[in-house]
Amino acid sequence: MAYVVPKSANQMVIPVAKFHRELQPLLREELNPLFQIKEVQLINELPKTASNKIMRRSLRDEYLKNRDKQLQESGAQLRAKL
């Protein structure tokens, strides 16, 4: 998962799919194949501590919460089909 903070609010208008398509080739050149990014999320700002450090735990918790919600929804859809 990559969190991207645009430099200006105008850049938030770009569709995520288009942004991801444009970003993937750049990342392939720079990153080892083991570290390829599968998801990109645009956010307004990164959560920071009082000492201006990025709160990675907060980002991780939000990601896991969203992933669990998606898994529950897909599980409910599978059960409905049965």
C-alpha positions as CSV (number, residue, x, y, z in Angstrom):
1,M,0.0,0.0,0.0
2,A,1.3,3.4,-0.9
3,Y,-0.2,6.6,0.5
4,V,0.3,9.6,-1.8
5,V,-0.2,13.2,-0.7
6,P,-0.7,15.5,-3.7
7,K,1.2,18.9,-3.7
8,S,-2.0,20.8,-4.4
9,A,-5.7,20.2,-4.1
10,N,-6.1,20.3,-7.9
11,Q,-4.2,17.1,-8.1
12,M,-6.8,15.3,-6.0
13,V,-9.2,15.5,-9.1
14,I,-7.1,12.9,-11.0
15,P,-8.9,9.5,-11.1
16,V,-7.1,7.0,-8.9
17,A,-6.9,4.4,-11.7
18,K,-5.3,6.8,-14.0
19,F,-2.9,7.9,-11.3
20,H,-2.0,4.3,-10.5
21,R,-1.4,3.5,-14.2
22,E,1.0,6.4,-14.5
23,L,2.8,5.7,-11.2
24,Q,3.4,1.9,-11.7
25,P,6.0,2.2,-14.5
26,L,8.0,4.7,-12.3
27,L,7.9,2.4,-9.3
28,R,9.0,-0.6,-11.4
29,E,12.1,1.3,-12.3
30,E,12.9,2.4,-8.8
31,L,11.8,-0.5,-6.6
32,N,12.9,-4.1,-6.3
33,P,10.2,-6.5,-7.7
34,L,9.6,-7.8,-4.1
35,F,8.5,-4.4,-3.1
36,Q,6.1,-3.6,-5.9
37,I,3.1,-1.6,-4.8
38,K,-0.3,-3.1,-5.4
39,E,-2.6,-0.4,-4.0
40,V,-2.3,3.4,-4.1
41,Q,-4.5,5.6,-1.9
42,L,-4.6,9.4,-2.2
43,I,-4.9,11.3,1.1
44,N,-5.0,14.9,2.0
45,E,-2.3,14.7,4.6
46,L,-0.3,12.2,6.5
47,P,-1.0,11.8,10.2
48,K,1.9,13.2,12.2
49,T,3.0,13.2,15.9
50,A,3.7,16.4,17.9
51,S,7.3,16.0,16.8
52,N,6.3,15.9,13.1
53,K,7.0,12.2,12.6
54,I,4.6,10.2,10.4
55,M,2.3,8.0,12.5
56,R,2.8,4.7,10.6
57,R,0.7,2.8,13.2
58,S,-2.3,5.0,12.4
59,L,-1.9,4.3,8.6
60,R,-1.5,0.6,9.2
61,D,-4.6,0.4,11.5
62,E,-6.7,2.3,9.0
63,Y,-5.5,0.0,6.2
64,L,-6.3,-3.2,8.2
65,K,-9.7,-1.8,9.2
66,N,-10.6,-1.2,5.6
67,R,-9.3,-4.6,4.5
68,D,-11.3,-6.4,7.2
69,K,-14.4,-4.5,6.1
70,Q,-13.8,-5.5,2.5
71,L,-13.3,-9.2,3.5
72,Q,-16.5,-9.2,5.5
73,E,-18.5,-7.7,2.6
74,S,-17.1,-10.2,0.1
75,G,-17.8,-13.1,2.5
76,A,-21.4,-11.9,2.9
77,Q,-21.7,-11.8,-0.9
78,L,-20.4,-15.4,-1.2
79,R,-22.8,-16.6,1.5
80,A,-25.7,-14.9,-0.2
81,K,-24.9,-16.8,-3.4
82,L,-25.0,-20.1,-1.6
